[in-house]
Amino acid sequence: MEVPDPLPLASPVDYRQAFELAPVGLVISRNRTMVDCNRQLCEMFGADREQLVGQSFQLLYPSVDEYERIGARMLPILNASGRYSDNRLMRRVGGRLRGDTFWCHVTGRALNRDAPHQAGIWTFEDLGAQRPSQAELTAREREVAAQLLHGLTSKEIGRALGISHRTVEIYRARLMRKFQAISTADLVQRLMGA
């Protein structure tokens, strides 16, 4: 006896509606420019779709330098695997929180691994409630902090960021002072807002 489907679809899947109502921010990009985005992304960054579509992702970064550095860092990873993921500080565009930074988990997929920035699909998840960005951090401090959250050693962070492990230790010490942490484990707890 054939068992009927408990959730029969009355009509075909509406992919546009699925894109719009996704519980994470979604962006379709070309050459690091936002071609389309969903409601969740607009809410997350405090902007209207019109403020984001057609704009460079640079708009969402705390600085131009950070935008350039992360773009360069993700290229070889996208070339190798077609995917990229990290946690980073992003900047709100509008609303009452305009200019505020917040922790964001970003994941992307290049549609062409040979030209990874040519076209892609990106998700953005606001981690701000879990990782408050209380201290004012430099771009490099934010990068080191994001790597510390992955549990990497100074040598591993140095390789990932293209700097020496001693330089990483200097930035780690600065972060510990800014967050008044007594150990690396305490710093990670404070970065996570635990």
Rosetta blueprint (number, residue, H / E / L):
1 M L
2 E L
3 V L
4 P L
5 D L
6 P L
7 L L
8 P L
9 L L
10 A L
11 S L
12 P L
13 V L
14 D L
15 Y H
16 R H
17 Q H
18 A H
19 F H
20 E H
21 L H
22 A L
23 P L
24 V L
25 G E
26 L E
27 V E
28 I E
29 S E
30 R E
31 N L
32 R L
33 T E
34 M E
35 V E
36 D E
37 C E
38 N L
39 R H
40 Q H
41 L H
42 C H
43 E H
44 M H
45 F H
46 G L
47 A L
48 D L
49 R H
50 E H
51 Q H
52 L H
53 V L
54 G L
55 Q L
56 S E
57 F H
58 Q H
59 L H
60 L H
61 Y L
62 P L
63 S L
64 V H
65 D H
66 E H
67 Y H
68 E H
69 R H
70 I H
71 G H
72 A H
73 R H
74 M H
75 L H
76 P H
77 I H
78 L H
79 N H
80 A H
81 S H
82 G L
83 R E
84 Y E
85 S E
86 D E
87 N E
88 R E
89 L E
90 M E
91 R E
92 R L
93 V L
94 G L
95 G L
96 R L
97 L L
98 R L
99 G L
100 D L
101 T E
102 F E
103 W E
104 C E
105 H E
106 V E
107 T E
108 G E
109 R E
110 A E
111 L L
112 N L
113 R L
114 D L
115 A L
116 P L
117 H L
118 Q L
119 A L
120 G E
121 I E
122 W E
123 T E
124 F E
125 E E
126 D E
127 L L
128 G L
129 A L
130 Q L
131 R L
132 P L
133 S L
134 Q L
135 A L
136 E L
137 L L
138 T L
139 A H
140 R H
141 E H
142 R H
143 E H
144 V H
145 A H
146 A H
147 Q H
148 L H
149 L L
150 H L
151 G L
152 L L
153 T L
154 S H
155 K H
156 E H
157 I H
158 G H
159 R H
160 A H
161 L H
162 G L
163 I L
164 S L
165 H H
166 R H
167 T H
168 V H
169 E H
170 I H
171 Y H
172 R H
173 A H
174 R H
175 L H
176 M H
177 R H
178 K H
179 F L
180 Q L
181 A L
182 I L
183 S L
184 T H
185 A H
186 D H
187 L H
188 V H
189 Q H
190 R H
191 L H
192 M H
193 G L
194 A L
